[in-house]
């Protein structure tokens, strides 16, 4: 599927893992594994249907993944990230293409709430807002003002509060 004259959007393929890791190293550095959002991904599996890539010809130049999480005791949601575009291909709207396609697909699959840790100035273009102070927390070191959410169903954040936890591949929370 193509959403841009510049990029081709596609599901992540089985042979994309090494190229994705190289791209993320370039975009975010290898210290990214120390962030709270990465701790929620360790030992968990992304939602395969929401793992997308951007290509320019044969070159993998962008990636997005979504991970299942639980907030508090039972509120199910997704954690978006990482969203990365190779530095050589930034500035052409690739991040927004990936984000809009992923969110649309997540909505179509019945997901209602998405969180991420990121820059409000960038992500508010896709409808993200700051999580109200203290409503949702994460283990480890994170900047609460960078914890953002978007509702894919109206009112999805209402009543959601507590610690965000990962969902393991077998559906068990940590």
C-alpha positions as CSV (number, residue, x, y, z in Angstrom):
1,X,0.0,0.0,0.0
2,X,1.3,3.4,-0.9
3,X,0.4,6.6,1.0
4,X,3.0,8.9,-0.5
5,X,4.7,9.5,-3.8
6,X,7.9,9.3,-1.7
7,X,7.4,6.2,0.4
8,X,5.7,2.8,0.3
9,X,4.0,1.7,3.4
10,X,4.0,-2.1,4.2
11,X,3.7,-4.6,7.0
12,X,6.9,-5.4,8.7
13,X,8.4,-8.5,7.1
14,X,10.3,-11.4,8.6
15,X,13.6,-10.2,7.1
16,X,13.3,-6.6,8.4
17,X,14.5,-7.1,12.0
18,X,18.2,-6.2,11.4
19,X,17.4,-3.2,9.2
20,X,15.0,-1.9,11.8
21,X,17.5,-2.2,14.7
22,X,20.1,-0.4,12.6
23,X,17.7,2.3,11.8
24,X,16.7,2.7,15.4
25,X,20.4,2.9,16.5
26,X,20.9,5.7,14.0
27,X,17.7,7.5,15.0
28,X,17.8,7.1,18.8
29,X,21.2,5.7,19.8
30,X,22.0,2.5,21.6
31,X,21.2,4.0,25.0
32,X,17.5,3.8,24.1
33,X,17.3,0.4,25.8
34,X,17.6,2.2,29.2
35,X,14.3,4.1,28.8
36,X,11.1,3.2,30.7
37,X,9.3,2.6,27.4
38,X,11.9,0.0,26.3
39,X,11.6,-1.7,29.7
40,X,7.9,-2.3,28.9
41,X,8.9,-3.9,25.6
42,X,11.5,-6.3,26.9
43,X,10.1,-9.9,27.0
44,X,6.9,-8.8,25.2
45,X,5.8,-9.1,21.6
46,X,4.6,-6.2,19.5
47,X,1.2,-6.5,17.9
48,X,2.2,-8.0,14.6
49,X,-0.7,-6.5,12.6
50,X,0.4,-3.0,13.7
51,X,4.1,-3.4,12.9
52,X,4.7,-1.3,9.8
53,X,7.6,-0.1,7.8
54,X,8.2,2.6,5.2
55,X,10.4,1.9,2.2
56,X,11.9,4.1,-0.5
57,X,12.5,1.6,-3.3
58,X,14.3,-1.3,-1.6
59,X,15.5,0.8,1.4
60,X,13.8,0.4,4.7
61,X,13.6,4.0,6.0
62,X,10.9,4.0,8.7
63,X,9.3,1.8,11.3
64,X,6.5,1.8,13.9
65,X,5.4,-0.8,16.4
66,X,2.6,-1.0,19.0
67,X,2.8,-3.1,22.2
68,X,0.0,-4.3,24.4
69,X,0.0,-2.9,27.9
70,X,-2.2,-2.9,31.0
71,X,-2.7,0.2,33.2
72,X,-3.6,-0.4,36.8
73,X,-5.3,-3.8,37.2
74,X,-7.2,-4.2,34.0
75,X,-7.2,-1.3,31.6
76,X,-5.9,-2.6,28.3
77,X,-4.1,-0.2,25.9
78,X,-1.3,0.0,23.4
79,X,2.1,1.6,23.8
80,X,3.3,3.2,20.5
81,X,7.0,3.0,19.8
82,X,9.4,3.2,18.7
83,X,8.5,5.3,15.7
84,X,11.7,5.9,13.8
85,X,12.7,7.3,10.5
86,X,16.2,7.0,9.1
87,X,17.9,10.4,9.4
88,X,18.5,10.5,5.6
89,X,14.7,10.3,5.0
90,X,13.4,12.6,7.7
91,X,11.4,15.7,6.7
92,X,9.3,14.0,4.1
93,X,6.3,13.1,6.4
94,X,7.2,9.5,6.9
95,X,6.7,9.6,10.7
96,X,3.2,11.0,10.3
97,X,2.4,8.4,7.6
98,X,3.4,5.6,9.9
99,X,1.6,7.0,12.8
100,X,-1.7,7.7,11.0
101,X,-1.7,4.3,9.3
102,X,-0.9,2.5,12.6
103,X,-3.5,4.4,14.6
104,X,-6.1,3.8,11.9
105,X,-5.3,0.1,11.8
106,X,-5.4,-0.1,15.6
107,X,-8.8,1.5,15.7
108,X,-10.0,-0.9,13.0
109,X,-8.8,-3.8,15.2
110,X,-10.9,-2.5,18.1
111,X,-8.1,-0.9,20.2
112,X,-9.4,2.1,22.1
113,X,-6.4,3.8,23.9
114,X,-2.8,4.4,22.9
115,X,0.1,5.8,25.0
116,X,3.6,6.9,24.0
117,X,6.5,8.7,25.5
118,X,7.6,11.6,23.3
119,X,7.6,15.2,22.3
120,X,4.2,16.9,22.5
121,X,5.1,19.3,19.8
122,X,5.5,16.5,17.3
123,X,2.8,14.0,18.4
124,X,0.0,16.5,19.0
125,X,-0.3,16.7,15.2
126,X,-1.6,13.1,15.4
127,X,-4.1,13.9,18.2
128,X,-2.0,13.0,21.2
129,X,-2.3,15.0,24.5
130,X,-0.5,14.8,27.8
131,X,-1.7,12.3,30.3
132,X,-3.1,14.2,33.3
133,X,-0.5,14.4,36.0
134,X,-0.3,11.3,38.2
135,X,-3.0,9.4,36.4
136,X,-0.7,6.9,34.7
137,X,2.8,6.0,35.8
138,X,5.6,4.0,34.5
139,X,8.4,2.0,36.3
140,X,11.9,3.4,36.1
141,X,13.0,6.8,35.1
142,X,10.7,8.8,32.8
143,X,9.5,12.3,32.3
144,X,5.8,12.4,33.2
145,X,5.2,15.4,30.9
146,X,6.3,13.3,28.0
147,X,3.7,10.6,28.6
148,X,1.1,11.2,26.0
149,X,-2.2,9.4,25.0
150,X,-4.8,9.4,22.3
151,X,-8.2,7.9,22.4
152,X,-9.4,5.8,19.5
153,X,-12.8,5.5,21.2
154,X,-14.3,8.5,22.9
155,X,-13.9,8.4,26.7
156,X,-11.3,5.6,26.6
157,X,-9.0,7.3,29.2
158,X,-11.8,7.8,31.7
159,X,-11.3,5.8,34.8
160,X,-7.8,4.6,33.6
161,X,-5.2,5.1,36.3
162,X,-2.2,3.3,37.8
163,X,1.0,1.8,36.8
164,X,1.6,0.8,33.1
165,X,2.7,-2.8,32.9
166,X,3.8,-5.0,29.9
167,X,1.8,-7.9,28.6
168,X,4.0,-10.9,27.9
169,X,3.6,-12.9,24.8
170,X,1.3,-15.4,26.6
171,X,-1.0,-12.6,27.7
172,X,0.2,-12.4,31.3
173,X,1.0,-9.0,32.8
174,X,4.2,-8.4,34.8
